[in-house]
């Protein structure tokens, strides 16, 4: 019995020490993002390695622009499509987590009864299944972590999200997010995406164009690639347009 108690104590001590070490590493890195733009991201480096393994020349088109040079319509569309409570939560949207859990339970029950596509938790809105991860969580993963699905990785993501929310304004989090996320094969950030798909600056996008780019974000290389599945992108674009007027923007944004 004493041996079991000792092992439990060592396990908790190890977790505590690991958490403190992780905080010591991540807190300065999160604080640096206040006034330093990341030179690269874990996602970008992963794509470079994938290309190299395939014997293909890696592509990276990225044009960093301040938030003021990204259309408020695109900002609104991205929040509508990815994280409608972004302005009010502190990194984690517990309502979205509950909805995602409830939807997972429904899908599990449905699969047990019959095969077929599951419905979205948003009724009557096909092709619009929003995940539980907030913009802050997505940014944490994009910047520093792998796409591995594990409790350990989710724990790291949660800690980084907490540090970013503690050190950065919502405007800054949104600015970094819009400049680093993947928008196609080798295309990163709103300015590069706007020029590639719409042949204009991100500063000049209207609501429909902003919704179009936002519609691609969940999977721009395959599922929501407008060159592969234009109808799916168009459906999601229409849904985002309907949601945009109700979006609450962070203070100081468009």
Buried (B, 14 or more C-beta within 10 A) or exposed (E): EEEEEEEEEEEEEEEEEEEEEBBEEBBEBBBEBEEEEBEEBBBBEBBBEEBEEEEEEBEEBBBBBEBEBBBBBBBBBBBBBBBBBBBEBEBBBEEBBEBBEEBEEEBEEBEEEEEEEBBBBBEEBEBBBBBBBBBBBBBBBBBBBEEEEEEEBBBBBBBBBBBBBEBBBBBBBBBBBBBBBBBBEBBBBBBBBBBEBBEEBBBEBEBEBBBBBBBBBBEBBEBBBBEEBEEBBBBBBBBBBEBBEEBEBBEEBE
